[in-house]
Amino acid sequence: MDYEYYMEFALEQAQIAFDHGEFPVGCVIVQDKKVIASGARQGTTRNKSFFSEIDHAEIRALKHLEKINIAFFPEKAIIFCTMEPCLMCFSAIILSGIKKIVYAYEDPMGGGTTCDLKNLPPLYKLSAIEVVSGVSRQKSLDFFYDFFDKEDNLYWKNSYLEEYTFNQKKEVNSK
């Protein structure tokens, strides 16, 4: 399977989030080589009346599955995310039964995929989930850099993630 091809669809969702002033995370769920669900991050702009720390792209994509007219077979599905899923999203993906996560940009501040599942209860320990990282990483890094570089952005301003992203961009530019 061409992971970069499907990550482009997740990047389109990140673009939608970015264009709305939201944290640029996008996600798609692929089954049988078709995108069957998608989600873009919402609720991160503080100048709007809606603010949410649970309206993540992955959760929105999983919720989108409720509205599709296609039989969902989680063991056949792959979820593509422009940023490493947080602990909440990682758990939700495991609970959905999806067996593979592909993500672009690591989240050193809140990423959940490096959790040691073997020390958790059987539901998580036995999930046998596979994680593939770094697919289209540069494109996703560019989104996060542009997001943090905006003066009017307040979401995760002065955070470890912002600092890390700026440092990653400097490393890439110095090569």
KOLVOBA-620369 format. One record per atom (N, C-alpha, C, O, CB): residue in three letters; x, y, z. Coordinates in steps of 0.2 Angstrom, whole numbers, plus 5000, padded with zeros to 4 digits. Last residue first. Glycine has a CB too. Example, Ala and Ser with C-alpha at 12.3 -4.5 7.8 and 13.67 -1.06 7.14 Angstrom:
<midos>
SER506449895035/SER506849955036/SER506450005039/SER506750065040/SER507049975029/ALA506649725039/ALA506249785039/ALA506649845039/ALA507149835042/ALA505749785045/
</midos>
This chain:
<midos>
LYS510151085033/LYS510451035029/LYS510551045022/LYS510851005018/LYS510050965029/SER509451185039/SER510251195039/SER510551135035/SER511151135034/SER510451185046/ASN508151155038/ASN508451205033/ASN509151215033/ASN509451245029/ASN508151275036/VAL508051055047/VAL507951035040/VAL508251095036/VAL508551075031/VAL507151035039/GLU508351125059/GLU508751075057/GLU508651055050/GLU509151045046/GLU508651005061/LYS507251215059/LYS507951245058/LYS508451185056/LYS508851195052/LYS508151275065/LYS506251125061/LYS506251165055/LYS506951195053/LYS507151195048/LYS505751225055/GLN506551085074/GLN506551035068/GLN506551075062/GLN506951045057/GLN505850995069/ASN506351205081/ASN507051175080/ASN507051125075/ASN507551115071/ASN507151145087/PHE504951225079/PHE505451275077/PHE506151245076/PHE506451255071/PHE505451335081/THR504551105086/THR504351115079/THR504851165076/THR505151155070/THR503651135078/TYR504951135099/TYR505251075096/TYR505151085088/TYR505551065084/TYR504851015098/GLU504151245102/GLU504951255102/GLU505251195098/GLU505651205094/GLU505151245109/GLU502951185101/GLU503051245097/GLU503851245096/GLU504151255091/GLU502751315100/LEU503051095111/LEU502851075105/LEU503051125100/LEU503351115094/LEU502151055104/TYR503151165123/TYR503751125121/TYR503651105114/TYR504151095110/TYR503751065125/SER502451325119/SER502451265122/SER503051225120/SER503451245116/SER501851225120/ASN502151455115/ASN502651445119/ASN502651375123/ASN502951375128/ASN502651505125/LYS500451405111/LYS500951455111/LYS501451445116/LYS501251435122/LYS500651525111/TRP499351315110/TRP500051295112/TRP500651345111/TRP501151325110/TRP500151225108/TYR498551445102/TYR498551375104/TYR499251345105/TYR499651345100/TYR498051335099/LEU498651575097/LEU498751565104/LEU498751495106/LEU499051475112/LEU498251605108/ASN499051655082/ASN498951595085/ASN499151595093/ASN499651615095/ASN499351535082/ASP499451775077/ASP498851775081/ASP498651705084/ASP498151705087/ASP498251805076/GLU500651755071/GLU500651795077/GLU500051785081/GLU500051795087/GLU500751865075/LYS501251595065/LYS500651645065/LYS500651685071/LYS500551655077/LYS500051615063/ASP502051495068/ASP502351555066/ASP501851615065/ASP502051665065/ASP502751545059/PHE501251385070/PHE501551415076/PHE501851485074/PHE501951525079/PHE502051365079/PHE500851355057/PHE500351375062/PHE500651405068/PHE500451455070/PHE500051305064/ASP502051335051/ASP501651385048/ASP501151405054/ASP501051465055/ASP501351375042/TYR502451215058/TYR502851275058/TYR502451335056/TYR502451385060/TYR503451265053/PHE501351135054/PHE501451145061/PHE501951215062/PHE501751255066/PHE501751095065/PHE501651125040/PHE500951145042/PHE501051175050/PHE500851225051/PHE500451095042/ASP502951065040/ASP502851135037/ASP502151165040/ASP502151225041/ASP502851125029/LEU502650935045/LEU503050985049/LEU502951055047/LEU502951105051/LEU503850965049/SER501950885034/SER501650895041/SER502050945045/SER501750995048/SER501550835044/LYS503050875025/LYS502450915024/LYS502050935030/LYS501750985030/LYS501950875019/GLN503950795032/GLN504150855030/GLN503450905029/GLN503450955031/GLN504550865025/ARG503250665033/ARG503350705039/ARG503550775037/ARG503250825041/ARG504050675043/SER502750565025/SER502650635023/SER502750685029/SER502350735030/SER501850635021/VAL502850465039/VAL502650465032/VAL502450535030/VAL501950565034/VAL502050415031/GLY503250445053/GLY503650485048/GLY503450485041/GLY503850505037/GLY504350455048/SER502850275058/SER502950345059/SER503350375053/SER503650345049/SER503250355065/VAL501650155061/VAL502150175056/VAL502150245057/VAL501750285056/VAL501950155049/VAL501150025072/VAL501250105071/VAL501750115066/VAL502350085067/VAL501350135078/GLU499949905075/GLU500549925072/GLU500549995071/GLU500050025069/GLU500649885065/ILE499249825089/ILE499149875084/ILE499849895082/ILE500349885085/ILE498949945088/ALA498849715098/ALA499249705092/ALA499249755087/ALA499249745081/ALA499049635089/SER498049715110/SER497749745104/SER498149735097/SER497849735092/SER497749825105/LEU498349675122/LEU498249625117/LEU498049655110/LEU497849615106/LEU497749565119/LYS498449785130/LYS499049745129/LYS498949695123/LYS499449685120/LYS499149705136/TYR497049835130/TYR497549865126/TYR498249825125/TYR498449825119/TYR497849925131/LEU496449725137/LEU496049765131/LEU496649795127/LEU496549795121/LEU495549805133/PRO497249695148/PRO497249655142/PRO496949685136/PRO497149675130/PRO496849595143/PRO498049845155/PRO497549785155/PRO497549755148/PRO497749785143/PRO496849815157/LEU499849875152/LEU499149895153/LEU498649835153/LEU498949775152/LEU498949945147/ASN501149835149/ASN500949855156/ASN500249875157/ASN500049895163/ASN501449905159/LYS501149835135/LYS501149775139/LYS501049775146/LYS500949725150/LYS501849735137/LEU501149965130/LEU500549935131/LEU500549865135/LEU500049845138/LEU500249915124/ASP501950095133/ASP502150025134/ASP501449985135/ASP501249985141/ASP502650015139/CYS501750225121/CYS501550195127/CYS501750125127/CYS501650085122/CYS500850205129/THR501950285109/THR502550255112/THR502450225119/THR502850205122/THR503150305113/THR500850355105/THR500950285102/THR501550255105/THR501650195103/THR501050295095/GLY500450475110/GLY500350425114/GLY500550355111/GLY500450305115/GLY499550415115/GLY501150645112/GLY501050585108/GLY500950525112/GLY501250515117/GLY501650565103/GLY501450765118/GLY500850725119/GLY500650665116/GLY500150635116/GLY500250775119/MET502750805114/MET502350835120/MET501850795122/MET501650785128/MET502150905119/PRO503150755102/PRO503550745108/PRO503250765114/PRO503450745120/PRO504150775107/ASP502350685090/ASP502150735095/ASP502550725101/ASP502350685105/ASP501350735096/GLU502950675073/GLU502850645080/GLU502650705084/GLU502750765083/GLU503550625082/TYR502050665058/TYR502450705062/TYR502350685069/TYR501750675072/TYR502250785061/ALA501250555052/ALA501750595048/ALA502250625053/ALA502850615053/ALA501450655044/TYR500650385054/TYR500650455055/TYR501250495052/TYR501750455051/TYR500650475063/VAL499650255054/VAL500150285050/VAL500150355052/VAL499650385051/VAL500150265042/ILE499150115063/ILE499150185063/ILE499750205059/ILE500250185060/ILE499150215070/LYS498149965062/LYS498750005060/LYS498650075060/LYS498150105057/LYS498949975053/LYS496949905067/LYS497549875069/LYS498249915066/LYS498749895068/LYS497549805066/ILE495449955075/ILE495949965069/ILE496649945071/ILE496849955077/ILE495950045067/GLY494649945085/GLY494849885082/GLY495349895076/GLY495549845073/GLY494249845080/SER494250045094/SER493950045087/SER494049975084/SER493649955080/SER494050095083/LEU495250045103/LEU494550025105/LEU494150015099/LEU493649965099/LEU494250075110/ILE496350105096/ILE496350035099/ILE495650005100/ILE495549955098/ILE496750035105/ILE495750235095/ILE495950195089/ILE495950115091/ILE495650075087/ILE496550215086/ALA495650275108/ALA495050265104/ALA495150225098/ALA494750185096/ALA494750335102/SER497050275112/SER496550225115/SER495950215111/SER495750165110/SER496450255122/PHE497450375103/PHE497750315103/PHE497350265106/PHE497150205103/PHE498450315106/CYS496750485108/CYS496550465102/CYS496850395101/CYS496550345097/CYS496850505096/MET497250495121/MET496550485120/MET496450455114/MET496050405113/MET496250555121/LEU498650515118/LEU498450455122/LEU497750445121/LEU497450385121/LEU498650475129/CYS498750575101/CYS498850585108/CYS498550515111/CYS498350475108/CYS498450645111/PRO499550525086/PRO498950525090/PRO499150535097/PRO499650505100/PRO498450465089/GLU500650625076/GLU500550565081/GLU499950575085/GLU499850625089/GLU501250555085/MET499850705063/MET500250705069/MET500050645073/MET499550615073/MET500050765073/THR499050665052/THR499650705051/THR500050715057/THR500650745056/THR499350775048/CYS498650495050/CYS498550555054/CYS499150595053/CYS499750575052/CYS498550535062/PHE497650355045/PHE498250405043/PHE498150465047/PHE497550495046/PHE498250405035/ILE497250195049/ILE497050265050/ILE497750305049/ILE498250285051/ILE496850275057/ILE496550055040/ILE497150095042/ILE496950165043/ILE496650195039/ILE497750085037/ALA495649905041/ALA495649975040/ALA496350005043/ALA496649965047/ALA495150015044/LYS495349775044/LYS495549785037/LYS495749865036/LYS496049885031/LYS495049765032/GLU494849775056/GLU495449735055/GLU495749745048/GLU496349735047/GLU495349665056/PRO493649845055/PRO494249875058/PRO494849845056/PRO495349875056/PRO494149885065/PHE492549865043/PHE492949805045/PHE493649835048/PHE494049835045/PHE493049755040/PHE491049925040/PHE491649945042/PHE491949875045/PHE491649845049/PHE491649995048/ALA490049945025/ALA490249905031/ALA490949915033/ALA491349915029/ALA490149825029/ILE489450105022/ILE489850055020/ILE490050015026/ILE490050035032/ILE490550085017/ASN488950235024/ASN488450185022/ASN488850125019/ASN488750095014/ASN487950205016/ILE489350335038/ILE489450305032/ILE489050245030/ILE488750215035/ILE490250285031/LYS489250375051/LYS488750405046/LYS488850375039/LYS488550395034/LYS488850485045/GLU490150325059/GLU489450315061/GLU488950335055/GLU488350315055/GLU489250355067/LEU491350375055/LEU491150305053/LEU490450295054/LEU490150245051/LEU491650255057/HIS491450495061/HIS491250495054/HIS491050425052/HIS490550415048/HIS491750525049/LYS492150455073/LYS491350475073/LYS491050475066/LYS490450455065/LYS491250545076/LEU493350445067/LEU493050385070/LEU492350395071/LEU491950355069/LEU493350365077/ALA493650575064/ALA493650525059/ALA493250465061/ALA492850435058/ALA494350505056/ARG493550635077/ARG493050655072/ARG493050605066/ARG492450595063/ARG493250725069/ILE494650575082/ILE494050565085/ILE493450585080/ILE492950545079/ILE493950605092/GLU495650635074/GLU495550555074/GLU494850545077/GLU494550495075/GLU496150525079/ALA495550765077/ALA495450745070/ALA495350665070/ALA494850645066/ALA496050755065/HIS494750805092/HIS495350795088/HIS495150765081/HIS494550735081/HIS495750745092/ASP493950875103/ASP493750865096/ASP494350865091/ASP494450905086/ASP493350935094/ILE494350895115/ILE494250825113/ILE494050815106/ILE493950765104/ILE493750795118/GLU494551025119/GLU495150985119/GLU494950905117/GLU495450865118/GLU495450985126/SER493751155112/SER493651085114/SER494351055114/SER494751065109/SER493151045109/PHE492651295110/PHE493351275111/PHE493251205114/PHE492851195119/PHE493751325117/PHE491751415102/PHE491851345103/PHE492551325104/PHE492951345100/PHE491551305097/SER491751545099/SER491351525105/SER491451455106/SER491351435112/SER490651545104/LYS493451605095/LYS492751575093/LYS492351555099/LYS492751545104/LYS492751525088/ASN494651625098/ASN494251685097/ASN493551665095/ASN493151705093/ASN494651725092/ARG495351515100/ARG495051535106/ARG494651605105/ARG494251625109/ARG495651555111/THR495351365091/THR495351445090/THR495051475096/THR494451465097/THR495051465084/THR495151235092/THR495751265095/THR495851335094/THR496251365097/THR496351225092/GLY494051165087/GLY494051185093/GLY494651215096/GLY494651225103/GLY493751135098/GLN494651025076/GLN494151085078/GLN494251105085/GLN494451065089/GLN493451065076/ARG495450935064/ARG495450965071/ARG494951025071/ARG494951065067/ARG496150985073/ALA494550835053/ALA495050885054/ALA494950915061/ALA494350915063/ALA494950945048/GLY494250675046/GLY494150715051/GLY494750775051/GLY495350755050/GLY494150685058/SER493450535037/SER493950585038/SER493750635043/SER493250635046/SER494050625031/ALA493250375029/ALA493050425034/ALA493650475035/ALA494250465033/ALA492950395041/ILE493650305018/ILE492950295020/ILE492750345026/ILE492150355027/ILE492850225023/VAL494650295005/VAL494550335011/VAL493850325012/VAL493350345008/VAL494750405009/LYS495150125000/LYS494750184999/LYS494650225005/LYS494650195011/LYS494050164996/LYS495750005001/LYS496150054997/LYS495650114995/LYS495750154990/LYS496350024990/ASP495049945011/ASP495049915004/ASP495249974999/ASP494949984994/ASP494349895003/GLN495050095020/GLN494850025020/GLN494750005013/GLN494450035009/GLN494150005024/VAL495650225030/VAL495650195023/VAL495450115024/VAL495750085029/VAL496350195020/ILE495250375037/ILE495250305038/ILE495150275031/ILE494750285028/ILE494650285043/VAL496250525040/VAL495750485036/VAL495850415038/VAL496350385041/VAL495950495029/CYS496550685047/CYS496550615048/CYS496050585043/CYS495550605042/CYS496350595055/GLY497550825053/GLY497050795048/GLY497050715049/GLY497650695051/GLY497050815041/VAL497950975061/VAL497950895061/VAL497350875057/VAL496750895058/VAL497850875069/PRO498351115064/PRO498251085058/PRO498351005058/PRO498850975055/PRO498851105053/PHE497251205074/PHE497851165074/PHE497751115068/PHE497351075068/PHE497851125081/GLU496351325064/GLU496351275069/GLU497051245069/GLU497451245064/GLU495851225067/GLY496051415054/GLY496351445060/GLY496451395066/GLY496651405071/GLY496051505063/HIS495551365043/HIS495051385048/HIS495351415054/HIS495051425059/HIS494551335050/ASP496651315037/ASP496251375034/ASP495751405038/ASP495551455037/ASP495951345027/PHE496951205046/PHE497351265045/PHE496951325043/PHE497051385045/PHE497951245041/ALA495851115042/ALA495951145049/ALA496351205049/ALA496151255052/ALA496251085053/ILE496251095029/ILE495551125030/ILE495551155037/ILE495351215039/ILE495051065030/GLN497451045030/GLN497451105027/GLN496751135028/GLN496751195029/GLN497451095019/ALA497150925036/ALA497550965040/ALA497451035037/ALA497451085040/ALA498250945040/GLN496450865025/GLN496050875031/GLN496450925035/GLN496150975038/GLN495950815035/GLU497550845017/GLU497050895014/GLU496650915020/GLU496350965021/GLU496650855009/LEU498250755024/LEU498550825024/LEU498050875021/LEU498050935023/LEU499150825019/ALA497450645022/ALA497550675029/ALA497750745029/ALA497550785032/ALA497950625033/PHE497850635008/PHE497150645010/PHE497050675017/PHE496650715019/PHE496650585009/GLU499150605009/GLU498950665006/GLU498250685007/GLU498050745008/GLU499050654998/MET499150475014/MET499350535019/MET499150595016/MET498950645019/MET500050525021/TYR498950395003/TYR498450405008/TYR498550465013/TYR498050495015/TYR498250345011/TYR500250414997/TYR499650424993/TYR499050444998/TYR498750494997/TYR499450374989/GLU501150365007/GLU501150435005/GLU500550455001/GLU500250515002/GLU501750445001/TYR500850225007/TYR500650265012/TYR500650345011/TYR500250375013/TYR501150255018/ASP500350114996/ASP500650174996/ASP500450225001/ASP499950265001/ASP500550214989/MET500449945000/MET500050005000/MET500450065000/MET501050065003/MET499550005006/
</midos>
